[in-house]
Amino acid sequence: MSRVFTPILTEFSFCKGCFGVKAGTLRPSAVGRLLPVATVGFGSASSGCHRQGAARSGQSYFYSTISSGFITRECVVESLARSGVSAFSNRSLERASPVRTLKSQHHSKKGTVIMKPKEDTPEDHRRRSDFIRTLIQSPTQGGPFPLECACGIPRTIVQFWHRRDQLPSDVSDCMKSWKSLESHGFKYLLFDQEDAKQFISEKLGERHSRAFEKCYHPAMQSDYFRLCYISVEGGFYVDADDVYLGTTIDNLFNDSRLKIQPLCYDLVSESMLESTIFTIKGAYSPDWIFYFNNNPLISPPHHTIINRALAQSTLLLECSTGDLPEIQSTTGPGNLSKSIFELGTAGAEMKSSIHILYNWENTASTEWHLSYRNDSRNWRLSNKKQHQG
């Protein structure tokens, strides 16, 4: 029986006699009953599939982690019912919200029918918050890591600032604290808007490039780019306004789980809660919103959660017409948290896939007194507004 299927990251072809959940783990399948769709895997046609026509067939096939070793149309239908479909055609398939939330559709430039998810209800937000609270307040269990987490995390620190030639000196000082890790064997990379465009175009292609172009604010560009980069290359992405405090981070590379920071917002005080308050088992208020931050993102390449968040964000950007989309829920922490919730409720194992950073404040601190926070470069002042500059 199918457990869960992997969200789209990039498109490539598998031959008609194969499927796989990871490059190098391909097995024969029931060809005659496969449903042809474009799909994604953790490798490429050349590296992951050695049967005839893999790179030439022009067809891609749905694949999944299944117990029987075969993929049938019934498996696909069951997975669709459990996970939801938000875009489909003979060449593309993606998931976002469950089927029951689908509201409308439009056509992309290539003619793909894209189903637009309905806006979340307060009940949707509450269910997501409760699910994440359970994850945060439950100790991480041991056990084997999923197949997609079998590779290591590159020792690469990645940051973004939209205009390299307009990098504020106070932000540069924050970045230098991370660049200092080069002397400890880490690679440091700084991307600007043009660098990010080139990376996305070369590594992911036209569809993701168009989505990046729809990111109307530097913070949104940063959100989307980090998903693209970490999904493809893996590594350690951290925001430009975080200051490294000098503690060792070697332990964050000991295994291949996704490392993410838990957060909780109190609606009454309109402020963030200290982690020592909301991470205690049983701590709860109906006025608290539990979620995961997208800073830092520490992950191997092709992690299921990052792939899902990228697929969902890409779809939301594609569906954005008229009013500018809200940043947090489209590309930011809201999108990541929703991806974790939907994967978890569809049956994916979360506790062995993530490592929750309960004490991130011992590793880095956010510098709040920065010059850009007083103008349109601050996304909180520019959410759903066209950015100039």
KAJOKA-V984226 format. One line per field, one symbol per residue. phi: phi as a letter, one per 40 degrees, with the letter a starting at -180 (. if undefined). psi: psi as a letter, one per 20 degrees, with the letter a starting at -180 (. if undefined). burial: 1 if it has 16 or more other ideal C-beta (glycine too) atoms within 10 Angstrom, else 0. A space follows every 10 residues. Layout:
# KAJOKA-V984226
phi = ???
psi = ???
burial = ???
This chain:
# KAJOKA-V984226
phi = .ccabcccbb babbccbbaa badgbcbcbc dcbcccacaa abiacccbbb ccgccbcgbb bdaacbccgb bbdcccdccc ccbgbbaaac baaabacddc ccbaaabccc gccbcccccc cdcccccccc ccdccccbdc cchccddcbc cccccbcbba acbccbcccc cdcccccccc cdcbgccbbb bbdcccdccc cccbhccccc ccccccbdcc ccdccccccc ccbghbcacc ccbccgccbd ccbcabcccb bcbabccccf accccccccc dgcaacccbc abccbcbbac cgcdccdccc cccccccccc bgcccccdcc bcdccccccc cccccchccc ccbbbcccbd cccabccccb ccccbccccc cbcgbccbh
psi = qpgqqpqpfr prqqrijqrq iqpilpqqrn gijqooqqaq albrhhhipj rqjgiihjqq qprroqhijq prhhgggghg hhhqpiqqai iqprqdqqhi ipgrqrprhj jpppppqqqq rhhggghggh ghggggjpqp qarqqrhijh rrpqmppprp phohikoqhh hhhghhhhhi ihijjqpppp qagggggggg ghhhagghgh ghhioiqhhh ggggghgggh gghrbopqqi jqppiiqqjh hijhrkqppq pqqppohgil rqqqhigiip pipqqijpop rpqjprooqr qkpggggghg ggggghghio qdqpqpggig ibhgggghgg ghggiiiqog hiiqopnhlh iihqqpohmq hiijaiiohh ijpkqppp.
burial = 0111111111 0111111111 1110010010 0001001111 1110100110 0001001011 1111110000 1100110111 0111111100 0111111100 1100000000 0101111001 0001100110 1110111000 0000010110 1011111111 1100000000 1001101110 1000010111 1110011011 0001001110 1101111111 1111111111 1111111111 1111000010 0110011111 1111100000 0010100110 0010000111 1111111111 1111111111 1111111111 0001111111 1111111111 1111010111 1111111001 0011001001 0100001010 010000100
